[in-house]
Amino acid sequence: MKKRMLKIGSLIVASLMIIVALVVNVQAESDKPHKLVIQVSTDDPRTQKIALNNAVNLQKHYGVDNVEIEIVAYGPGIGLVTANSAQKSRVESLALHDITFSACQNTMNAVEKKTGNKPKMLDGVQSVAAGVAQIMELQEQGYAYVRP
């Protein structure tokens, strides 16, 4: 009888430890910042402006410290993050305010091959091997995905 009660007591303690671990894990997950990747693959100025607005609005909603945002530009959207961008000052400013900008190296190589000139990226823009791969990898890391 005592052995049985000890087994039951041990099971109860083990179960409580598992429950506490799960609660702590859920709490830790809820403390993580929100994460968003925004795709820019069009040269449409209105769509590019919407992408930037989405990022700013999300930072305002959650607070800069509570959201991680990466804007990935590739294909015709690469113009958003180049020296000739109509949004040049805004992109550079947002890069200083914890919004990550990534430019697709595949696209930059294609532009260089076609024009003979490699696009000049704005200050604060990082290069990634492939824009689509960057989006996929960020989603695998728990980033939500938006394409305006």
N, C-alpha and C positions, 0 to 999 in steps of 0.2 A: 504494500500500500504506500509506504514512504517513497519507494523507488518510483512508483507511478506518479506520485505528487511532485517529486523532484523533476521528472521528465516533463510533466505538464508545466511546471514553473519555468523550466529552462526554455520550453517552446514559447511561452508567453513573453519572457524576457527577450528572446531572439526576435520574435515578431515585433515587439515594441521598438527594438533597435533598428529593424528594417524600416518601420514606419517613420521613425525619427529621421533616418538617413534620406528617405524619399522626400519628406517635408523640407529638409534642409536643401536638398538638390533642387526642388521646385522653386524655393525662395531664391537660390543662387541664379537659376535660369531667369527669373523675373527681374533680377537686378541687372542683367546684361542690357547693354544699349540696343535699341532697335537698329537694324541694318538694312540698307536699301541700295540697290544698284539701278542706275537709270541708263538706258540705252539711247544713244544718239547716233542714228545711222542715216539721217536725211540732211540735206542742205537747206531745207525749208526754214527760213528765219523764225517764223511763228512757232514751229515745233521746237526749235532749239531754245527759244525764249521760254516756252512752257516747261521744258526740262529743267532749266535753271530756276524758274519760279517754283516748281515742285520741290526742289532741293531746299530752297530758302524757306518755303512754307513749312516743310517738315521740321527743319531746325527750330523755327519759331514755335511750332506745336509741342515738340518734345523737349526742347532745350538743346543747345549745342553739345553738351556733355552726354546726352542720352540717345544720340542717334549717330550712326556712322553712314556716310553717304559717299558713293563712288559713281561718277559719271563716266561712262565708257563710250568713246567716240571712235567710229570706224566707218569705212566706205565714204559716201558723200558727207557724212556727219563730221568727218575729220576737220573740216573747215572751222568748226566751233572753237577748236583749241589751237589754231594756228595764228601766226602774226597778222594775217589779213582778216581775222574774225571781226564781224560787226559787234560782237559781244566781248571784245578783247579785255577791256577794263573790268567788266563784270566777272569774267572767268578768273582773271588774276586776283581780284578782290575776294571772290568766294574760295579760291584755293588757299588764301591766307586765313580763312574762317572755317577750317577743318572740313572742307569738301574736297575729296580726292578726284582729280581728273586724270584719266588714262587714255592714251592715244595708241591706236593699233599700229604696230610696226609693219605688219603686212600691207596695210593701206599706204603707209608712208613710203615703203619700198616701191609699190605700184605707181604712186604719184611721181616718184623720182625717175622711174624707168620711162614713164610716159612723157614727162616734161624736161627731164635732165636736171631738175632741181629738187632737193629734198625739202619737204615743208619744214618751216621753222616753227617749233612749238612755243607756246606762251610760257612765261615763268610760272612754275608751280604745276606743270603738266608732266606726268611720268609716261614713259613708253612701256607698253606691254607687247609681248610677242604677237598675240592674236586677240583682237577685241572680243570676238565671240567666245573664245576659250576663257577669257577673263570673266565674262559674264557667267558662264557655266560654273567656273570654279568658285566664284563668289556665292552663287546660289547653293552650291554644295556646302558652303560654310555657313549657311543659314540666312543669307541676304534675300530679302524680298526683291522682286523684279518689276520695274515699271518701264514701259515704252510709250512715251507721249505721242 
